Every structure is written in structure tokens, then in C-alpha cells.
């Protein structure tokens, strides 16, 4: 059944698609080198050469926004992919095995739920040092229970349906049943939950970069641009902070709307 996303859902898909193209083609589309300082353009306003002006070092804001989309979006994307894989494995294992295995996994998820994701990321960064690797690793652990809880509930429901019993009677192994029958039926809810979590991951990664613990200068990143742009705003050039902040908000809203549409579709299919 094709996804009935509606006009708003299709608009969000189009927006995210355009953003993905711009991100992938940033080296071809960016008008300037994003890391090249130009003191004559420092805190300059909009012009034909620099449509969104320059930052405190004279670097082109538009170019840095294009390149900054890579770290701003790829970091959260890797976070959600890792947490989705780990959460799905734990959820299916718990639902299929039941008993003590389910109890142990459930308690582990409860412990992870009790610790905020930012704390996980900060601890990991303290161990590994500032950079996107520690941020992604920490947030991936923190987001795992959010995926696992939802998938486990759905897997428990599917586990007791007749088609699972029929496959078991036919002598198929647990791995074969889970991979060929159970997971395909869980895919819609896994995708919906992952997309919904992506919006929160974007906010968390941007916040950590704002604190100076994520992407390090001179690499462009929207969260880092908001931080640097605040000083520029005080000196009369708010475009860097405003444009980066608006893009973060716009992408988060678009991703959350898409996740909501996918979640509603999953509910309609039940």
C-alpha cells in the first residue's frame, strides 16, 4: 500500500529531498570556499558575491550553510541508523525469547531511559574528545531504548499471530522466521519511529555543536554557526545565526511532520 502522506507530507518530502540534493552537491553549488577567510568581507551585508553576507572572518555564509548541512544532518542520521539497528535487535530478541531474556533487556532499557541523551553524549565526548564520533556514539546509545520500546511492543503482538506459529510448525529456525516474516511486518513502525527520533537527534547534535563539543572549527556546522553568529549579531550582522537557526527549525519541523504522517499511516493499517 502506497503511503498516503497528504499534501503537507509530500511537501516535507520535497523539502527534505531538495536539502539532500543541496547537501550532496555542495561543492558544485556553493558560490565560495566555505573555509576561506576574507577580512575585507568580515561582517559584510548581502551582495551579489555573498548573497547572505560574510561572518566575522569574512567567510561566505551561504557556502557555509550548504557545507554545514553535511555535518548537521549526517551526524543525526548515523545516530538514528545505529540506534535503530541496536534497538530493533534488542526488541526482537526480547519479544521472541521472552522470560528472563525479556526481563533483562527491559531493565536495561529502563536504565538507559533514565539518563538524558545529552549526558550520554557529553560523557562519550569526555572520553573520546570533542568531535562528531563521540557525539554520535553517545546519542546512539541514548536513542536505542526509544526505538526498542516501540518495536518490542509491536513484535510481541506479531509474535502471537498465526503466521508465526505456521512458520514455526514448518520447522523454520527462529532467525529465519524473524528475518523473513517478523521484521518485514515491523518495518513500517520501525521507519516511523526512526524518522520521528531523527528530529530530536538533529536538535541534540546542533546543541552539542553549539557548546563547542561537536564539530570543531573551521568545519562548517549549523549549530556552530548559531554560536559564532551570536557575536556577529551583537556587531550588527545577525544573518549567520538567524539563517542557521531557521534552517535547523525548518528541518526539525519537516522531519517531525513526516514522522507524524508515517505514524498515522501505520495506525490506519492496523
Secondary structure, DSSP 4 states (H G I P E B T S, - for coil): -----HHHHHHHHHHHHHHHHHHHTHHHH-SS-TT---GGGTT----SS-TT-B-TT--BHHHHHHHHHHHHHHHHHHHHHHHHHHHHHHHHHHHHH-HHHHHHHHHHHHHHHTS-HHHHHHHHHHHH-SSHHHHHHHHHHHHHHHHHHHHHHHHHHHHTSHHHHHHHHTT--HHHHIIIIIHHHHHHHHHHHHHHHHHHHHHHHHHHHHTTSSSPTTS--HHHHHHHHHHHHHTT--HHHHHHHHHHHHHHHHHHHHHHHHHHHHHHH-
